[in-house]
Amino acid sequence: MQSAWSHLRIGLCILAIVFVAGVTGYRLFGWSLVDSIYMVALLLSTVGLEEPHDLSAYPAMEMFTVVIMVFGVSTALYIIGAFVQMMTQGEINRALGIQRVNREVRRLNDHIIICGFGRMGEILAEQLQRQKQSFVIVDNDADRIAEAGQLGYLALNANASEEDALRSVGIERAKTLVTTLPQDADNVFITLTARNLNPTIHIIARGELPSTEKKLIQAGANRVVLTAATGAMRMAAMITRPSVVELVELVAGRHVAEVEVDEIALPDGCKLVGATLGTSHIRSRNGLLIVAVRRSDDQLLFAPGADMVFEAGDHVIVMGHLTDIERFREQYGV
């Protein structure tokens, strides 16, 4: 079924055709351009003013006038109906919302694209919002998009498996795409489409069946999260290693404690670059524990020693209170 916007565009196009045809017809009958335009405007507006010329002497002109009147009035009613439909369906507000989203998306760079706003997508968006990460949500369910908009998220109602939809959310400029749809086939197709549009983007895909993991990686996913397997492994850990799980939940929990593990990138010019872990006194001054450091060549240094030198491009994995991490970021400009 066509949307009200489609009806409105069709109606306006027909009205323009009727207007041009009417003006052209009266010109062929020998009228001036001004009189022709005036006559067609009278017919389409149905105001009932006096015609610029007598029509009774020309039956063909009278029949032509009737045709223009019927088509013009019918088209005008069609357009009015489309306008009423837009008002009742809220399509004007929705169109303005899409324009606002498109305008804000054009400003994004190195952002994150979330495909799907189900249970996983909602939790992911909440976490990214808390970490002040720029992201945009894509979902073909209008109700979910409305819910995302009410939460203040940047969201677009579109099919994420289509190239135009991914382009509209800046796939070429994004740094990460996460597809969280419940159907493995959809996630594979979105992964393949995204990889073709942006060969360098980091893709994290959800999978339900273990056999899907290989397909997702072949399609271009960098990481695959098997939700069922992950949940089962966590349950097993609760039984066999309850203290470890409790510590992890303490760190990752949103309401249990303001403690978390964070990853901090060191850019060029950072005051920490060139200093050693021992001389920086991060533990004593900032109250943070350095868990690991990932070098720019992807080498992972777990529990680095005091003589480890920080380098530009390092990703420092720290553990500590949220306030201490924020203070550390402000101190070193990261």
Secondary structure by P-SEA (a helix, b strand, c coil): cccaaaaaaaaaaaaaaaaaaaaaaaaaacccaaaaaaaaaaaaacccccccccccccaaaaaaaaaaaaaaaaaaaaaaaaaaaaaaaaaaaaaaaaaaaaaaaaacccbbbbccccaaaaaaaaaaaaacccbbbbbccaaaaaaaaaacccccccccccaaaaaaaccccccbbbbbcccaaaaaaaaaaaaaacccbbbbbbbccccaaaaaaaaccccccaaaaaaaaaaaaaaccaaaaaaaaaaaccccccbbbbbbbbcccccccccccccccccccccccccbbbcccccccccccccccccccbbbbbbccaaaaaaaaaaacc
